[in-house]
Amino acid sequence: MNFLATPRGYLITAKLNSKRFYLTLLCLTLLWSTLMSTSVSAQKFSNLADTPPMGWNSWNTFACDINEQLIRDIADVMVSSGMKEAGYEYVNIDDCWHGERDDNGFIQANEARFPSGIKALADYIHSKGLKLGIYSDAGDKTCGGKPGSNGYEYQDALQYARWGVDYLKYDWCNTENLNSAGAYRTMRDALYSAKRPVVLSICEWGDTKPWLWGKEFGHLWRTTGDIIDCWDCEVDHGTWSSWGIMRILDMQAGLRQYAGPNHWNDPDMMEVGNRMSVNEDRAHFSIWAMLAAPLIAGNDLRNMSTEAQNTLTNKAMIAINQDALGVQAFKYKVAGNIEYWFKPLANKAWALMVLNRGEKAQQINLDWRAETVIDPFFPVEGSKYNADFKNSRYRITNVWDTSSNDKINTTATSTALTVPSHDVVVLRLDKISLSDSH
Ligand code: GLA
């Protein structure tokens, strides 16, 4: 039949054409919406942790004994003590801020402890140029027995966004039937859909190797169980243990290649300024800095000693931690109780930490020209880092003992050092001679 021959034919053709038109339109719409849904599919907020996050968290000192006045006071001291100026940014409320869920299922703060609510607290913290962190748990209840986010992830994320929360530590208690990667993915998606950029701190204690799957979901992941403020101890709590500084350090073996900008290994919040000696605190802080770990203080900033304050705000040590390369240190050499750790830095610089784990001070002689340091594993720009001290020269800055830094000290001659017991010497090495080696 030739439809085009008659006026009626024109009509039928037009009808058919319009059918085809609507069909095509429908197909295009479906294709468009599929493309759109792919392009806006949930992801981790990017660039929130290009360098390891720095801040404070309530748990190590206060556990469940927290309230809004404490958090405000900490924010004030963060500014007045020089910590903000040194780079500390997040004020993080850990477990036990929670009240109950309201009739619609939205979580509320504990009214007695946070009478003004979390939004008012966030506003206060933001007015100081700082950011607010909060805590939840992937299970039905938090480790402290408060309401967890299981089944409420999207509502909780929405509530945090309404309050102005910037950082979420997401814990792993009471999660017996959950898959870890799945649970952290759900919270990542929920945060993304709530549209407020939030740093997601994965806190599953290293149980299911988050370094293998966490990068897609969070900005940092705990590598171990909880820290405790002792040099080298394990405290057994029955079903779990907490760990001293040396124990946690040793548990980081083999993990450095998994960390980098926006996805850091987290050996837990710091204990600087709590029960350890000044030497141990200095070593603890230096180790965390060398490991490119998040620097989250866990002491009572309102009453800290000058020594603790000086340790936490050492700018040269913080610069090593916050170095743009974002590469963790590696253990280069062990000699008895002495460990030598090297961290590659931007602009072909290096940091060297000499750690004395033993009970006695040790004399060290660094014969630079006898050493060639080769990074055992870190493919950055396709090549390994190495420091050839025979052919390249570096200017030495002593990070903790600034008394000799006005002299020009270089790797042209050997360096004699004393490393006290349970302490470190940290040297920054900036390249001064021309050579192609790093
Ligand atoms: C777990 C975490 C700690 C702390 C407590 C709170 O133990 O690992 O860092 O958040 O829960 O209950």
Residues whose N, C-alpha, C, O or C-beta is under 5 A from the ligand:
A	BS01	GLA	W59 D94 D95 C143 G144 D226
